[in-house]
Amino acid sequence: MIIHEQKKYEDYLESSGRQFTRGRRVVFNEVMHAHGHFAPEELLEQCRYKGCKISRATIYRTLKELLEAGIVRETAFGEKHRHFEHLYDEKRHHHARCVRCCALIEFPDLHEEKLYKSVLERIGFSVMGHEMHFYGICAACRKA
């Protein structure tokens, strides 16, 4: 499955006249082996921990390309910095976050994109994806 995602990324790069450089390869591999959500700074730290000399700019540039290629998706969780997750082995899902303890709950996508996609396309908006976030108080915090 990762090979399919790599081919998709290589095709994306080729279509935009770019090369699958060593830096892009390192970032791609780290992303594909990441579990759950990650922030760009966490990815940078992990690459450096493994001894890879990767610049912050390479991390951010590659994540932008992976997003455009449809390999990762981005989410903010209501925080100032962005988080990403790869899509290749993920079932479509949404997030709920507890505003007290910051617990993150994932729940399945109910295909609501179908409801909105035709409306948005009629006004000329091309949908690449969507996400939905709920904020509230989790059961454990409500008990406390």
Residue pairs with C-beta under 8 A, 6 or more apart in sequence:
1 88
1 89
2 32
2 88
4 88
5 32
5 71
5 86
5 88
6 28
6 32
8 69
8 70
8 71
9 20
9 24
9 28
9 65
9 66
9 69
9 71
10 20
12 65
12 68
12 69
13 19
13 20
13 24
13 65
18 65
20 28
23 54
23 55
23 58
23 62
24 58
24 62
24 65
26 47
26 52
26 54
27 43
27 47
27 54
27 58
27 59
27 62
27 63
27 66
28 62
28 66
30 43
30 46
30 47
31 38
31 43
31 62
31 63
31 66
31 71
31 72
31 84
31 86
32 86
32 88
34 43
34 85
34 86
36 85
37 75
37 77
37 83
37 84
37 85
37 104
38 83
38 84
38 85
39 81
39 82
39 83
39 84
40 56
40 59
40 60
40 63
40 81
40 82
40 84
41 81
43 59
43 63
44 54
44 56
44 59
47 54
47 59
48 54
63 72
63 74
63 84
66 72
66 84
67 73
67 74
67 84
70 87
70 128
70 129
71 86
71 87
71 88
72 84
72 85
72 86
72 87
73 84
73 85
73 87
73 129
73 131
74 82
74 83
74 84
75 82
75 83
75 84
75 85
75 95
75 131
75 133
76 82
76 83
77 83
77 95
77 97
77 104
77 133
78 97
78 133
78 135
91 108
91 109
92 108
92 109
93 106
93 107
93 108
93 109
94 106
94 107
94 108
94 109
94 131
94 132
94 133
94 134
95 104
95 105
95 106
95 107
95 131
95 132
95 133
95 134
96 104
96 105
96 106
96 107
96 133
96 134
96 135
96 136
97 103
97 104
97 105
97 133
97 134
97 135
98 104
98 105
98 136
98 137
98 138
98 141
99 135
99 136
99 137
100 137
100 138
100 141
101 138
101 140
101 141
103 138
103 140
103 141
105 138
112 130
112 132
113 127
113 129
113 130
116 127
116 130
117 127
120 127
121 127
